[in-house]
Amino acid sequence: MLVNDRRDLLATHLRNVGLLGALALGISGCTGLPAAPAPPPEVVESSPAPTPSQDGSQEGPSTCEVAIEQGLATTISTQIDALSASDFATAYSMASPLFQSSFSQAAFENVITDGYAFLLESPRFVLSDCIHLESMAQAQTRVTVTTPAGEIFVLTYQMSEQPAGWRIDGASLSGAGSSTT
C-alpha cells in the first residue's frame, strides 16, 4: 500500500511539473526565427487584499496583490519559455526545492514529453484566482491554457516563495480539455 501511495504522489507531482513546463512552451511559441521578447502573460487582477491585523500580518489566505501575481506569472513564463527551447534544465530550475528533492530532472522531462503534449503546442495562458498565504510564503493560482487548436485546460498551481523568487511546488489538472471550435 505504501508503494502505491508513493507512486500516486510521484505521478501527481510529475503531472504538475509537466503542466508547468508545457505552459512555458506555449507562451514562447516554437519558431525557427530568433524569438522576440514575449509579452508578459495576462494576469486577471484580483480584488484588493484584506486589511492586515494590527501587527501587520495576515492570519489566513488572502487575495494576491498584483506584485505577487506578477511574480508567479514570471516564474511560469520562464518555465514555458525554457521548455519551448527544449531547455529542460532551466524549466526544472523553476520547480521548488521541495519538488526537486522528490523528482529528478529526468522524471520531469518524461512527464512533460509523455503526459502533457497539449502544453508543447505553444498554448496561451491566463492566470486568475490567486490566493496568498503570507505566513507560509505560499500561493495558489489558476492557470487557464488554450492550445492553438482551441482546447482549454485548467490547472491549479501551488507555488512557494524562495530566496530566488517564486517557485513551483506542483500543478494539477482541474478538468479535462474541451474544444472551443
C-alpha positions as CSV (number, residue, x, y, z in Angstrom):
1,M,0.0,0.0,0.0
2,L,2.9,2.4,0.8
3,V,4.3,1.7,-2.6
4,N,1.0,2.6,-4.3
5,D,0.7,5.8,-2.3
6,R,4.3,6.8,-3.2
7,R,3.6,6.1,-6.9
8,D,0.4,8.1,-6.8
9,L,2.3,11.0,-5.1
10,L,5.1,10.8,-7.7
11,A,2.6,10.6,-10.6
12,T,0.8,13.7,-9.2
13,H,4.0,15.7,-8.8
14,L,5.2,14.7,-12.2
15,R,1.9,15.7,-13.8
16,N,2.1,19.0,-12.1
17,V,5.6,19.7,-13.3
18,G,4.8,18.6,-16.8
19,L,1.9,21.0,-16.9
20,L,4.1,23.9,-15.9
21,G,6.7,23.1,-18.5
22,A,4.2,22.8,-21.2
23,L,2.8,26.2,-20.2
24,A,6.2,27.7,-20.7
25,L,6.4,26.2,-24.1
26,G,3.1,27.7,-25.1
27,I,3.9,31.2,-24.2
28,S,7.1,31.4,-26.1
29,G,6.0,29.6,-29.3
30,C,8.1,27.4,-31.4
31,T,9.7,29.1,-34.5
32,G,13.0,28.8,-36.2
33,L,13.4,32.6,-36.1
34,P,15.0,34.4,-33.2
35,A,12.3,35.0,-30.7
36,A,11.3,38.5,-29.9
37,P,10.7,39.0,-26.2
38,A,7.3,37.6,-25.3
39,P,4.7,40.0,-23.9
40,P,4.0,39.4,-20.3
41,P,1.3,36.9,-19.6
42,E,-2.2,38.2,-18.9
43,V,-2.9,38.5,-15.3
44,V,-6.5,38.8,-14.3
45,E,-6.5,41.3,-11.4
46,S,-7.9,40.1,-8.1
47,S,-9.7,42.2,-5.7
48,P,-7.6,44.1,-3.1
49,A,-6.1,42.1,-0.3
50,P,-7.8,42.2,3.1
51,T,-6.5,44.7,5.6
52,P,-3.8,43.1,7.8
53,S,-4.1,42.7,11.5
54,Q,-2.7,45.4,13.9
55,D,0.7,43.7,13.9
56,G,0.8,43.8,10.1
57,S,0.5,40.1,9.4
58,Q,-2.3,38.2,7.6
59,E,-4.0,35.5,9.6
60,G,-5.1,33.3,6.7
61,P,-5.3,33.2,2.9
62,S,-5.9,36.4,1.1
63,T,-6.3,37.5,-2.4
64,C,-2.9,38.1,-4.1
65,E,-1.6,41.6,-4.6
66,V,-0.6,42.5,-8.2
67,A,3.2,42.2,-7.4
68,I,2.7,38.6,-6.2
69,E,0.6,37.7,-9.3
70,Q,3.3,39.2,-11.5
71,G,6.0,37.1,-9.7
72,L,4.0,33.9,-10.2
73,A,3.5,34.8,-13.9
74,T,7.2,35.4,-14.3
75,T,8.1,32.0,-13.0
76,I,5.5,30.2,-15.0
77,S,6.5,32.1,-18.2
78,T,10.2,31.4,-17.6
79,Q,9.5,27.7,-17.4
80,I,7.3,27.7,-20.5
81,D,10.0,29.7,-22.5
82,A,12.6,27.2,-21.4
83,L,10.5,24.2,-22.5
84,S,9.8,25.7,-25.9
85,A,13.6,25.9,-26.4
86,S,14.0,22.3,-25.1
87,D,15.9,23.7,-22.2
88,F,14.7,21.2,-19.5
89,A,17.4,22.2,-17.1
90,T,16.1,25.8,-16.9
91,A,12.5,24.6,-16.8
92,Y,13.3,22.3,-14.0
93,S,15.0,25.1,-12.1
94,M,11.6,26.8,-11.8
95,A,10.5,24.0,-9.6
96,S,10.7,24.4,-5.9
97,P,13.4,22.7,-3.8
98,L,10.7,20.5,-2.3
99,F,9.7,19.3,-5.8
100,Q,13.3,18.9,-6.9
101,S,14.1,16.8,-3.7
102,S,11.3,14.4,-4.7
103,F,11.7,14.2,-8.5
104,S,14.7,14.1,-10.8
105,Q,15.1,16.2,-13.9
106,A,14.8,13.0,-16.0
107,A,11.4,12.2,-14.4
108,F,10.3,15.8,-15.0
109,E,11.3,15.5,-18.7
110,N,9.4,12.3,-19.0
111,V,6.2,13.8,-17.6
112,I,6.4,16.8,-19.9
113,T,7.1,14.8,-23.1
114,D,4.8,11.8,-22.4
115,G,1.9,13.1,-20.4
116,Y,1.3,16.8,-21.3
117,A,1.6,17.1,-25.1
118,F,-1.0,19.9,-25.1
119,L,1.5,22.1,-23.3
120,L,4.0,21.6,-26.1
121,E,1.7,23.1,-28.7
122,S,2.5,26.7,-28.0
123,P,-0.5,27.4,-25.9
124,R,-1.6,30.7,-24.5
125,F,-2.3,31.0,-20.8
126,V,-4.0,33.3,-18.3
127,L,-3.6,33.4,-14.5
128,S,-6.5,34.1,-12.2
129,D,-7.9,33.4,-8.8
130,C,-4.6,33.9,-7.0
131,I,-4.6,33.2,-3.2
132,H,-1.7,34.1,-1.0
133,L,-0.8,32.6,2.4
134,E,1.7,35.2,3.6
135,S,2.6,33.4,6.9
136,M,3.8,30.3,4.9
137,A,5.2,32.2,1.8
138,Q,2.9,30.2,-0.4
139,A,0.4,31.0,-3.2
140,Q,-2.0,29.2,-5.4
141,T,-3.3,30.3,-8.8
142,R,-5.5,29.0,-11.5
143,V,-3.9,28.9,-15.0
144,T,-6.2,28.5,-18.0
145,V,-4.3,27.1,-21.0
146,T,-5.7,27.4,-24.6
147,T,-4.0,25.4,-27.3
148,P,-3.8,26.7,-30.9
149,A,-6.5,24.1,-31.8
150,G,-8.8,25.7,-29.2
151,E,-8.6,23.1,-26.5
152,I,-8.8,24.6,-23.0
153,F,-7.2,23.1,-19.9
154,V,-7.4,24.5,-16.4
155,L,-4.6,23.9,-13.9
156,T,-4.1,24.8,-10.3
157,Y,-0.5,25.8,-9.5
158,Q,0.9,25.6,-6.0
159,M,3.8,28.0,-5.5
160,S,6.3,28.8,-2.8
161,E,8.4,31.9,-2.3
162,Q,12.1,31.2,-2.2
163,P,15.1,33.5,-2.0
164,A,15.4,33.4,-5.8
165,G,11.7,34.2,-6.3
166,W,8.5,32.2,-6.7
167,R,9.0,28.5,-7.5
168,I,6.5,25.8,-8.5
169,D,5.7,23.1,-5.9
170,G,3.3,21.4,-8.3
171,A,0.3,21.8,-10.6
172,S,-2.8,19.7,-11.1
173,L,-5.2,19.5,-14.0
174,S,-8.5,20.7,-12.8
175,G,-10.6,19.4,-15.7
176,A,-10.5,17.6,-19.0
177,G,-9.8,19.5,-22.1
178,S,-12.6,21.0,-24.1
179,S,-12.8,22.4,-27.6
180,T,-14.0,25.9,-28.3
181,T,-14.3,25.3,-32.0
